[in-house]
Each structure stands twice: as C-alpha cells, then as structure tokens.
Amino acid sequence: MAKDPGLKMHKVMQKKLNVNPLTSNLTEDQRKQLCGLLGNVDLTLLYKASVHGYHASAFHQRCDRQGPTLLVAYNRSSYIFGGYTSVDYAQSGRYITDEKTFIFSFQGGAPVCFNIMSGGNARYDDAGGPNFGEQLHFCYNNQAIVYDIGDAFYRGNNAFNYGSTTLYGNDNQLSECEVYKVEQIPQISVKVKPWRNVLWTAKQRAALMEMIKKYKPLMTSVSRVRILMIGPVGAGKSSFFNSINSIFMGRMTSKAMSGSAGTSLTTQFRTYPVKDGREGKPLPFVLCDTMGLEEQSGAGLDIEDISSILQGHVPDRYKFNPITPFQPDEQKTSKPASLQEKIHCVVYMIDATKISLMSDKLQEKLTTIRKKVNSVGIPQMVLMTKVDEACSEVEKNLQNIYASSYIKSKVQEVSSWLGVPVSCVLPVKNYSQELELELNCDILLLTAIQQMLNFAEDYLDDASPM
C-alpha cells in the first residue's frame, strides 16, 4: 500500500514545529561569565525578540512569573548589555524592591556590573517592556530600541549610576533582546561523600590552636616564619589576617584595613604578627600583606616588587608606588638578607565568586609571579575565599563545603590555570559581617594556617645545611 505523501509532509512539518527555535546569541564564554556573577546557576532562554517580537505583550507572555531573570541585549554597535532581577515580572503596577538587581555591560571581554544604589525602585512592574530603575527601558514602545531616561528624569536620585557611552555606546538601536530564566543548580546530595574529611568539633579547633601555638621553626635562626599574601583587589588578604587575629584574640578585630573598594585599600607592605591573646606571646608566624593586584599597568602591586619582598629587602610600612618599583638600599643588597627576613611561604588569595571572571591580564600577572616564586624555591598554596557567597548550600551550612561539587569544580579550576596541585588549594571563609566567632569558620581558617606552617617547614628544611 502506497504511503500518503500528504501525511508524510504533515509529520515533517509537525516535527519542525516541535523543535525549540530558541538559540542563544551568547558565546559559551559569555554565558559562563554571566553565570559567574550569579553563582552556581543555569540559564534557560525564555524570550528572544527576533523570534517572539519586540511587543511588551510577547515579553510578558513568555517571562511573567518565571522567578529571577537575566535580560541580555545586543545593539548594532556590537555592545552586549542588560540587567538582572530576582523578583518576578507580574504586571503588578507597582515599584519593585530588589536589592539584588544590577545592570551590566561587557567591557574588554568581561561583564562590568553597576549595582543598584536604591533597592526600592529597582524597576516598575507594569504591562510595558522590561525596565531597570525606570531609567533603562528595553523594547521601548514595542520597538527594537532601548530608551534611557537617566539623569534627565531622576536628577541625581537614580537607581543606577552609569554612563550611556560605557553601557551601550550611546547606540539605542537593538539587534536582539533575550531574557533568561535563572535557576540555582542543586549542589549537594545528602548521600554525597565529602571529597575532603574535616572534623567539625570544638576539640579539633582547640587541637589546631594548640599545634599552632607550640610550633617552632626547624632552624633556630628563624623565630617566626613569614607568609606572603598575594591576590587581586578585594580577594580578602587583609580580611584573612583580621580573621586569624580574631580567633586568637577571642573577639572580632579589625587591625588591617579591609573592605570592598574597587582599588586596593592596602597601600603599604605590612608585616602582621599575631599574639596569643591580648597579653599573650607572639605566635610563630607573621602574615605579610601586599597591595592588591590590578589588571591595568601602572596600577596595583608592581610585579618587580615581588622579588624584593621575597628576598627580604622591603621594610614594614613601605608605601608601594605602582609606577616605580621598590629600590632597595645598595648597602643592603650587597649582602643577602638573613633567612629570618626572607619569605618562607607564598599564599595566593582568590575570590571564589570571581574565578570565571578573572581577566587574562590578571591571570598573566599571577602566572608571572608564580614563576618568580618558583625560581627561588618557595612553596606556594592558594586560599579560595568567599565560598559562602559562591555556593548557596555552603552559605546555609559551612560544613557542606567539602560536599559541594560546585566548590570542588572551582578548586579544580584554580588548580588548573594557576598550576598548583589540587591539594594546595584550600577553600576558606573570612569573617566579614559576623559579630561573634563561629566554630566551622575557625576550623577552616586554622587548617589553612597549619598548612602554611607545614609548607614553610619544607622550605626551611631544604634551606638548612646538611
């Protein structure tokens, strides 16, 4: 019996209709970087203006009541920009409060964020197209344009502070507009076996503190090992010292300047000893803080200063000059510094929330520094900070840190591009907003110090005469 050609054509057409026509304009690298801004999330494309139309009704039909969403717009000048909101679109006719809202623009291959200054007017939720702060309107008036009210309307009371030239090159003609559903990826199964074993007990905390207090460097000529902390601006070098100091003081301290400024708050080379309590003896290590690394040349810590620090020539409180490297005294450089003055272990601080967003220039700087440190045989390790911000399950309970597949993947990622063994990458959480010490946080921080002392011991063992 002959097959009906009409039926065959109907099946072909039906198959085509069942195929999802939505294809993202984002490259895999761009998608990865945007996900890096939002944590361990998955992006599902809900709306594509070139497919569904630029009409507000089409946007709302696809995007209302979908939870958190990310809008990505493309203009004819090749700018990629947009915004994130954690609150549903619902055509409620009211202003939306959303402290998590931000807008962004890809600059130099990486997204630059503009955080909301007032969460009370994150957007106006009406039947029109998507807007942010009621300043920036996408698919405005059902057209392929972005309408920027900006300062002309708010006169200094803007929800966002940005320049239209920086954000989208002053080109308001859209070539595409996409909206993605943002969903947190479940990171931990109850049955998952931890990939590192930790004793989360008060007894273990006490044992770590006692071991650190009783540690004595292998060589009698060295009274305290010197640990150099290096990392990008905002990675948590100064916060790490404050956290360690807090543990041994038994209360929160803020001796080192720390914060979230865009440029390094540390402008001097600082050597921070830690005491066993207010009236106690100095502990057998010194944490050396440096100016933060920045990707621009002539900004942040100069790579040439690293050699001088490693060799023990840079004095405490020396003020860094990003333009001119440290010039050591000729009399001091004529003879090598004593082993006591040199660096015995180098620790790189890396923000877990920004690993995927780290620029090529910053990676190159870290690789160059690592080569310098390798050349003088100093052991190195990595502390991955802000793990609670990177993983929601870890934020709920810090004991989930070694059961989180997401944190494990970030540890492996850091290990790969920095070229250090996975065993040398330790995730930690510094104290930032807490008012009281917390057992799990202390155990991670103290374990990190223990490893630093072990690595310094290896260096001193290698340096000791046979």
C-alpha positions in Angstrom: 0.0 0.0 0.0 1.5 3.4 -1.1 2.2 5.9 1.7 0.2 9.1 1.6 2.7 11.9 0.7 0.4 14.5 2.3 0.6 12.6 5.6 4.4 12.4 5.3 4.6 16.2 4.8 2.3 16.8 7.8 4.6 14.7 10.0 7.7 16.6 8.8 6.0 20.0 9.5 4.9 18.8 12.9 8.4 17.7 13.7 9.7 21.1 12.8 7.1 22.8 15.0 8.2 20.7 17.9 11.8 21.8 17.7 12.7 24.6 20.0 13.6 27.5 17.8 15.4 29.5 20.5 19.1 29.7 20.1 21.1 31.9 22.4 23.3 34.6 20.9 25.7 34.3 23.9 29.0 32.6 23.4 29.8 29.8 25.8 32.4 32.0 27.5 30.0 34.9 27.9 27.4 32.6 29.3 30.0 31.2 31.8 30.9 34.7 32.9 27.3 35.8 33.4 26.7 32.7 35.5 29.8 33.6 37.5 28.0 36.8 38.5 25.0 34.9 39.8 26.6 31.9 41.4 26.0 28.2 40.6 23.1 28.8 38.2 21.6 27.6 35.0 20.2 29.9 32.3 17.2 28.9 30.2 16.2 31.1 27.3 12.6 32.2 27.7 12.2 35.1 25.2 14.0 36.1 22.1 12.8 39.3 20.4 13.7 38.3 16.9 11.5 35.2 17.3 8.7 36.4 19.5 8.6 40.1 18.6 9.5 43.3 20.4 6.0 43.8 21.7 5.6 44.0 25.5 2.8 41.5 25.4 5.0 38.9 23.8 7.7 39.5 26.5 5.1 39.2 29.4 3.6 36.1 27.9 6.9 34.3 28.0 8.5 35.8 31.1 5.9 36.6 33.7 6.0 34.6 36.9 9.3 32.9 36.0 11.2 33.9 39.0 14.7 35.5 38.7 15.6 36.5 35.2 18.5 37.9 33.2 18.0 40.2 30.3 20.7 40.4 27.6 20.5 43.0 24.9 22.6 43.4 21.7 22.9 46.6 19.7 24.1 47.4 16.2 27.5 48.7 17.6 28.2 45.2 19.0 27.6 46.1 22.6 26.2 43.4 24.9 24.5 44.7 28.0 21.4 44.2 30.2 20.3 43.5 33.7 19.3 41.0 36.4 16.2 41.0 38.7 15.5 38.4 41.4 11.8 39.3 41.5 9.1 38.0 39.1 7.6 40.1 36.4 3.9 40.1 37.1 2.4 43.4 35.7 1.5 44.4 39.2 1.6 48.1 38.5 3.9 48.9 41.4 7.5 49.7 42.1 9.6 46.6 42.9 12.1 46.5 45.8 15.1 44.3 44.8 18.5 44.8 46.4 19.9 42.1 44.2 19.2 43.9 40.9 22.1 45.0 38.8 22.8 46.1 35.2 25.9 45.1 33.3 27.9 45.7 30.1 30.6 43.5 28.5 33.8 45.6 28.5 37.1 44.1 27.2 35.5 40.6 27.1 34.2 40.6 30.7 31.0 41.9 32.2 31.2 45.1 34.3 28.4 45.4 36.9 26.5 48.5 38.1 24.9 47.6 41.4 21.6 49.2 42.4 22.0 52.2 44.7 18.4 52.1 46.0 16.6 48.8 46.0 13.2 50.4 46.4 13.0 51.4 42.8 14.7 48.5 41.2 12.1 48.6 38.4 8.5 49.4 37.7 6.4 46.3 37.1 3.7 47.3 34.6 2.4 45.9 31.3 5.2 47.7 29.3 8.6 46.2 28.3 11.3 45.4 30.9 12.9 48.3 32.6 15.6 48.8 35.3 15.2 51.5 37.9 12.6 53.0 35.5 15.8 54.6 33.9 16.6 52.0 31.3 13.7 50.7 29.1 14.2 47.8 26.7 11.9 47.2 23.7 10.5 50.6 24.4 7.1 51.4 22.9 7.1 47.9 21.2 10.2 48.9 19.2 13.7 47.5 18.8 15.2 50.3 20.9 16.5 50.9 24.4 15.2 54.1 26.0 17.5 55.7 28.6 15.8 58.3 30.8 18.9 58.7 33.0 19.7 62.0 34.8 17.2 64.0 32.8 14.4 62.4 34.8 15.9 61.5 38.2 18.3 64.4 38.6 20.7 62.6 40.9 18.3 60.1 42.5 19.0 57.3 40.1 18.7 53.7 41.0 21.9 53.1 38.9 24.9 55.2 38.3 26.3 54.6 34.8 27.2 56.3 31.6 25.3 55.5 28.5 28.5 55.6 26.5 30.1 53.0 28.7 27.0 50.9 29.0 25.9 50.6 25.3 28.0 53.1 23.3 25.1 55.6 23.0 23.6 53.3 20.4 19.9 52.7 21.3 19.1 50.5 18.3 18.7 46.9 19.3 19.6 44.0 17.1 18.4 41.4 19.6 16.9 41.2 23.1 16.9 37.9 25.1 15.5 37.0 28.6 16.8 34.0 30.5 15.3 32.2 33.5 17.9 32.0 36.2 17.7 28.8 38.3 20.0 27.7 41.1 21.6 24.3 40.4 21.2 21.8 43.3 24.7 21.4 44.5 24.6 18.8 47.2 23.0 15.4 47.6 22.5 14.0 51.1 24.3 10.8 50.0 27.4 12.6 48.6 30.6 11.6 50.2 32.8 14.6 51.2 35.8 14.9 49.0 37.9 16.0 52.0 37.5 14.9 55.5 37.2 17.5 58.3 36.4 17.2 62.0 33.9 19.9 62.8 34.3 19.8 66.5 35.4 22.1 69.3 38.1 19.6 70.2 39.5 19.8 66.7 39.5 23.6 66.9 41.4 23.5 70.2 43.9 21.0 68.8 44.6 23.2 65.8 45.1 26.3 68.0 47.4 24.3 70.3 49.5 23.0 67.5 50.0 26.5 66.0 50.9 28.0 69.4 53.5 25.3 70.1 55.0 25.3 66.6 58.7 26.1 66.4 60.6 26.7 63.1 63.1 24.0 62.2 66.0 26.4 62.2 66.9 28.2 65.4 67.9 31.3 63.4 64.3 31.8 62.4 62.0 32.7 65.2 58.8 33.2 63.1 58.0 32.1 59.6 57.0 34.8 57.2 54.0 34.2 55.0 53.4 36.5 52.0 49.8 37.0 50.8 49.2 38.0 47.2 46.0 38.4 45.3 43.7 40.7 43.3 42.0 43.7 44.8 39.2 42.6 47.1 40.2 38.9 47.3 40.5 39.1 51.1 44.1 39.3 52.1 43.6 41.9 54.9 40.4 40.2 55.9 42.3 36.9 56.3 44.7 38.5 58.8 41.8 40.1 60.7 40.1 36.7 60.8 43.1 34.9 62.2 43.8 37.7 64.6 40.2 37.5 65.8 40.4 33.8 66.5 43.5 34.1 68.8 42.2 37.3 70.4 38.8 35.6 71.1 36.8 38.5 69.7 36.3 40.3 66.4 39.2 42.6 65.4 39.9 44.9 62.5 43.6 45.8 62.7 44.2 45.6 58.9 42.2 47.9 56.7 39.8 45.8 54.6 36.6 46.4 52.6 35.2 46.2 49.1 36.6 49.2 47.3 37.4 48.9 43.6 41.1 49.7 44.2 43.5 48.3 46.8 42.9 49.6 50.4 46.4 48.3 51.3 49.0 50.7 50.0 51.8 49.7 52.2 53.8 46.5 52.7 52.7 45.3 56.2 54.0 42.6 58.4 51.4 41.5 60.8 52.4 39.4 63.8 49.6 37.6 65.7 49.6 37.3 69.5 48.1 34.5 71.6 45.5 36.8 73.3 45.8 40.4 74.3 48.7 39.8 76.8 50.0 36.6 75.2 53.2 35.9 73.4 53.6 36.4 69.6 52.7 33.3 67.6 55.4 31.7 65.4 54.3 33.3 62.1 54.0 36.7 60.5 51.4 37.4 57.8 52.8 39.8 55.2 50.2 41.9 53.3 50.8 43.4 49.9 49.0 45.9 47.7 46.3 44.2 45.6 46.9 43.1 42.0 45.1 45.1 39.3 44.9 44.3 35.6 45.9 47.8 34.4 49.6 48.6 34.0 50.7 51.3 36.4 48.1 50.2 39.0 48.2 47.9 42.0 51.2 45.9 43.1 54.2 46.1 40.7 55.4 42.6 39.8 59.0 43.8 40.2 58.3 44.5 43.9 57.6 40.8 44.4 61.3 39.8 44.1 62.4 42.4 46.6 59.8 41.2 49.1 60.7 37.6 48.6 64.4 38.4 49.3 63.5 40.3 52.5 64.6 43.8 51.3 61.3 45.6 51.7 60.8 47.1 55.2 57.5 47.1 57.1 55.2 50.0 56.2 57.0 50.7 52.9 54.5 52.6 50.7 54.1 51.0 47.3 54.4 53.0 44.1 52.6 51.3 41.2 54.6 53.3 38.7 58.1 52.9 40.2 59.3 49.5 41.7 61.0 49.4 45.1 64.6 50.5 45.0 66.5 48.7 47.8 69.4 50.3 49.6 72.7 49.4 47.8 74.4 48.5 51.1 71.6 46.1 52.0 71.6 44.5 48.6 75.3 44.0 48.6 74.8 41.2 51.1 71.9 38.8 51.1 69.2 39.2 53.7 69.1 36.7 56.5 66.8 33.7 56.3 64.8 35.3 59.1 63.9 38.3 56.8 63.0 36.3 53.7 59.6 34.9 52.8 59.1 31.2 53.6 55.7 30.6 52.1 53.6 32.4 49.5 49.8 32.3 49.6 47.6 33.4 46.7 44.1 34.8 47.7 41.5 34.1 45.0 37.8 35.2 45.3 35.6 32.1 44.6 32.9 34.3 43.1 35.2 35.8 40.5 37.2 32.9 39.3 35.3 32.7 36.0 35.5 36.5 35.6 39.2 36.9 36.1 40.7 38.7 33.2 43.5 37.4 31.0 45.8 40.2 32.2 45.3 39.3 35.9 45.9 35.6 35.1 49.1 36.6 33.3 50.3 38.6 36.3 49.7 35.8 38.7 51.4 33.3 36.4 54.4 35.6 36.1 54.6 36.0 39.9 54.3 32.2 40.3 57.3 31.7 38.0 59.3 34.2 40.1 58.4 32.4 43.3 59.2 29.0 41.7 62.7 30.3 40.7 63.6 30.8 44.3 62.1 27.5 45.5 59.5 29.0 47.9 56.4 26.7 48.4 53.0 28.1 47.3 49.4 27.5 48.1 46.0 29.1 47.3 43.2 30.2 49.6 39.9 30.4 47.8 37.9 33.0 49.7 34.1 33.9 49.8 33.0 30.3 49.4 29.7 31.1 51.2 28.9 33.7 48.5 29.8 31.3 45.7 27.6 28.4 46.9 24.2 28.7 48.5 24.5 25.3 50.2 27.8 26.4 51.8 26.1 29.7 52.9 23.4 27.6 54.7 26.0 25.4 56.4 29.8 25.8 56.2 30.1 22.1 56.8 28.8 21.5 53.3 31.9 22.9 51.8 33.6 19.6 51.1 30.4 18.0 49.9 29.7 20.7 47.3 30.5 19.7 43.8 30.5 23.3 42.8 33.2 24.3 45.2 35.2 21.2 44.1 34.9 22.3 40.5 36.2 25.8 41.4 39.1 24.3 43.4 40.0 22.3 40.3 39.6 25.3 38.0 42.0 27.4 40.2 44.4 24.5 40.3 44.4 24.2 36.5 45.0 27.8 35.5 47.4 28.7 38.3 49.4 25.4 38.0 49.3 24.3 41.7 48.2 20.8 42.9 44.5 20.5 44.0 45.8 19.6 47.5 47.4 23.1 47.7 44.0 24.9 47.1 42.0 25.4 50.4 38.6 27.0 50.4 38.0 29.3 53.4 35.6 31.9 54.7 36.9 35.1 56.3 34.9 36.9 58.9 33.1 39.8 57.3 29.8 40.6 58.8 29.7 38.4 61.9 29.9 39.8 65.4 30.8 36.5 67.1 33.3 33.8 66.3 32.0 30.6 64.7 33.3 27.1 65.1 33.2 25.9 61.4 34.8 29.1 60.2 37.6 28.9 62.7 38.4 25.3 61.7 38.8 26.2 58.0 41.0 29.2 58.8 43.1 27.4 61.4 43.6 24.5 59.0 44.9 27.0 56.4 47.5 28.3 58.9 48.5 24.8 59.7 49.2 24.1 56.1 51.2 27.3 55.7 53.4 26.3 58.6 53.9 22.9 57.1 54.9 24.4 53.7 57.2 26.9 55.4 58.8 24.0 57.3 59.5 22.3 54.0 61.3 25.4 52.7 63.4 25.8 55.9 64.2 22.1 55.8 65.5 22.5 52.2 67.5 25.7 53.2 69.1 24.1 56.3 72.8 23.0 55.9 73.4 19.3 55.6 
